Amino acid sequence: MDLQFTPEQEAFRAEIRAWLAENLERTWTEETRDAAHDADSLVELRRAWQRKLHEAGYIGMGWPEEWGGRGAGEVEQAILEAELYAHDAPLIPNFLGISLLGPALIHHGTEEQRRRFIPKMLSCDEIWCQGFSEPGSGSDLASLRMRAERDGDDWRIYGQKVWTTFGPWADWIFVLARTDPDDRYGGISFFLVPLDQPGVEMRPLKQITGESEFGEVFLDGAVAKSEHLVGALGEGWKIAMTVLGYERGAAALRYPAEFGRQIECLTSVVAERGGLDSDDVREKLGRLVVENEVMQANGLRTLANLEAGLPPGPESSIEKIFWSEFHQRLTDVALDLLGPQGQLATGAPQALAGVDWAYQYLWSRAGTIYSGTSEIQRNIIAKRALRMPTS
Ligand SMILES: Cc1cc2nc3c(=O)[nH]c(=O)nc-3n(C[C@H](O)[C@H](O)[C@H](O)COP(=O)(O)OP(=O)(O)OC[C@H]3O[C@@H](n4cnc5c(N)ncnc54)[C@H](O)[C@@H]3O)c2cc1C
């Protein structure tokens, strides 16, 4: 395993830093604290940011050139992600389209589907959301009940999806729907459905953070055109598994970069208050730094394997458990050390600069649930890495 970056990779990091210095005028924390912004204007700001990145060639970088990418390797993509997070850049609105649907269309879609959907996905003219989970079908996704029925050449979709990230702003949703009630896996198909049509109701869900970035969506006879079935009929499960594989393997250096920045901000506030004189405080901060380094080393191991052409293994489950549980530990320590000032809500005049700790604390609760819960990840490690007997 070679953990060193090549001179070309370091040059790429320098290129990204120079680009960010020129183009990132305000950090995401600064933008969200600006009282002039409401939820819609923050989405427009994120859309503009995605366009800037796209014009610079930084969206879908690993995709083939034919589809707007530059065939970049895993390491370059990881460096880009790490730099964006280290600089507290806004998250692009179309991250589900870019990280999940785009690769699915490149691997399983038709030429016509790629031509129709990929350019607008990259430029953020169309925002996508992911309709997999249903009430009662999250971890056990294959139990899903949304169904698609033939209507001439097209399909009509009936059922409910939930926890639909970015649903309230999305133009399209990619859904898994049942086309055969008697075949658990082979009876699931993958459809692309426009949200602006009769038979669609999107209800925003209020979150613990106060935002409504998620929705639950009800489809009651909404139409999916025949040409918007991805892959063959009954191939939805296979496609979904490849798609979720991308989601699990994508973030090798992102979280150490994001949390590293947060730990630095925390340390500087504590130091200003004279807190570093305490052994107990130094131990707490030191532990965070070390754990973040461990996470970085595991991310580098994943990247080294991917560079060597090995498939993503159980390291991605280890990473998922580690970053999501570490984020909760980090925000617990931060609120403990910062006291009441750390709990001030976004926009409060005395809120600390750099990190919105109250928001981070609340948001970190979701990390151990989405993209596969900690329990499910532990099951994967037990089965695939430790080869433990399972019932
Ligand atoms: C912030 C956020 C964003 C999300 N965005 C999306 C999205 O955009 N699109 C989408 O489709 N979904 C989305 N989800 C849904 C997410 O994928 C599910 O919440 C997740 O898969 C868990 O499913 P569930 O909520 O139904 O919980 P359940 O599966 O009902 O699990 C409940 C509890 O039981 C445990 N459990 C379940 N099965 C097992 C088992 N076999 N062994 C041990 N323990 C088990 C779980 O770990 C959990 O603690 C999002 C969720 C969150 C929190």
PDBQT file of the ligand as one rigid body, heavy atoms in Angstrom, charges set to zero:
ROOT
HETATM    1  C1  LIG A 401     -30.866  12.359   6.739  1.00  0.00    +0.000 C 
HETATM    2  C2  LIG A 401     -31.449  11.242   5.942  1.00  0.00    +0.000 A 
HETATM    3  C3  LIG A 401     -31.532  11.342   4.563  1.00  0.00    +0.000 A 
HETATM    4  C4  LIG A 401     -32.100  10.315   3.812  1.00  0.00    +0.000 A 
HETATM    5  N1  LIG A 401     -32.236  10.475   2.441  1.00  0.00    +0.000 NA
HETATM    6  C5  LIG A 401     -32.843   9.517   1.723  1.00  0.00    +0.000 A 
HETATM    7  C6  LIG A 401     -33.104   9.697   0.333  1.00  0.00    +0.000 A 
HETATM    8  O1  LIG A 401     -32.791  10.748  -0.242  1.00  0.00    +0.000 OA
HETATM    9  N2  LIG A 401     -33.732   8.728  -0.339  1.00  0.00    +0.000 N 
HETATM   10  C7  LIG A 401     -34.093   7.555   0.254  1.00  0.00    +0.000 A 
HETATM   11  O2  LIG A 401     -34.620   6.680  -0.437  1.00  0.00    +0.000 OA
HETATM   12  N3  LIG A 401     -33.895   7.346   1.582  1.00  0.00    +0.000 NA
HETATM   13  C8  LIG A 401     -33.294   8.318   2.329  1.00  0.00    +0.000 A 
HETATM   14  N4  LIG A 401     -33.094   8.126   3.680  1.00  0.00    +0.000 N 
HETATM   15  C9  LIG A 401     -33.611   6.913   4.312  1.00  0.00    +0.000 C 
HETATM   16  C10 LIG A 401     -32.531   5.969   4.810  1.00  0.00    +0.000 C 
HETATM   17  O3  LIG A 401     -31.969   5.259   3.746  1.00  0.00    +0.000 OA
HETATM   18  C11 LIG A 401     -33.192   5.041   5.840  1.00  0.00    +0.000 C 
HETATM   19  O4  LIG A 401     -33.585   5.849   6.942  1.00  0.00    +0.000 OA
HETATM   20  C12 LIG A 401     -32.264   3.938   6.305  1.00  0.00    +0.000 C 
HETATM   21  O5  LIG A 401     -32.014   3.024   5.287  1.00  0.00    +0.000 OA
HETATM   22  C13 LIG A 401     -32.854   3.188   7.530  1.00  0.00    +0.000 C 
HETATM   23  O6  LIG A 401     -34.151   2.761   7.253  1.00  0.00    +0.000 OA
HETATM   24  P1  LIG A 401     -35.370   3.084   8.242  1.00  0.00    +0.000 P 
HETATM   25  O7  LIG A 401     -35.326   4.548   8.564  1.00  0.00    +0.000 OA
HETATM   26  O8  LIG A 401     -36.607   2.563   7.604  1.00  0.00    +0.000 OA
HETATM   27  O9  LIG A 401     -35.042   2.316   9.574  1.00  0.00    +0.000 OA
HETATM   28  P2  LIG A 401     -35.263   0.742   9.844  1.00  0.00    +0.000 P 
HETATM   29  O10 LIG A 401     -34.717  -0.029   8.706  1.00  0.00    +0.000 OA
HETATM   30  O11 LIG A 401     -36.693   0.549  10.203  1.00  0.00    +0.000 OA
HETATM   31  O12 LIG A 401     -34.338   0.511  11.092  1.00  0.00    +0.000 OA
HETATM   32  C14 LIG A 401     -34.752   0.842  12.432  1.00  0.00    +0.000 C 
HETATM   33  C15 LIG A 401     -33.665   0.362  13.381  1.00  0.00    +0.000 C 
HETATM   34  O13 LIG A 401     -33.537  -1.068  13.285  1.00  0.00    +0.000 OA
HETATM   35  C16 LIG A 401     -32.205  -1.449  12.969  1.00  0.00    +0.000 C 
HETATM   36  N5  LIG A 401     -32.193  -2.619  12.063  1.00  0.00    +0.000 N 
HETATM   37  C17 LIG A 401     -32.946  -2.773  10.954  1.00  0.00    +0.000 A 
HETATM   38  N6  LIG A 401     -32.646  -3.956  10.351  1.00  0.00    +0.000 NA
HETATM   39  C18 LIG A 401     -31.663  -4.540  11.101  1.00  0.00    +0.000 A 
HETATM   40  C19 LIG A 401     -30.938  -5.758  11.002  1.00  0.00    +0.000 A 
HETATM   41  N7  LIG A 401     -31.137  -6.617   9.993  1.00  0.00    +0.000 N 
HETATM   42  N8  LIG A 401     -29.990  -6.025  11.952  1.00  0.00    +0.000 NA
HETATM   43  C20 LIG A 401     -29.766  -5.162  12.982  1.00  0.00    +0.000 A 
HETATM   44  N9  LIG A 401     -30.450  -4.000  13.132  1.00  0.00    +0.000 NA
HETATM   45  C21 LIG A 401     -31.388  -3.679  12.211  1.00  0.00    +0.000 A 
HETATM   46  C22 LIG A 401     -31.616  -0.229  12.264  1.00  0.00    +0.000 C 
HETATM   47  O14 LIG A 401     -30.197  -0.207  12.346  1.00  0.00    +0.000 OA
HETATM   48  C23 LIG A 401     -32.278   0.919  13.028  1.00  0.00    +0.000 C 
HETATM   49  O15 LIG A 401     -31.568   1.177  14.224  1.00  0.00    +0.000 OA
HETATM   50  C24 LIG A 401     -32.543   9.140   4.449  1.00  0.00    +0.000 A 
HETATM   51  C25 LIG A 401     -32.448   9.029   5.849  1.00  0.00    +0.000 A 
HETATM   52  C26 LIG A 401     -31.935  10.075   6.598  1.00  0.00    +0.000 A 
HETATM   53  C27 LIG A 401     -31.877   9.934   8.097  1.00  0.00    +0.000 C 
ENDROOT
TORSDOF 0
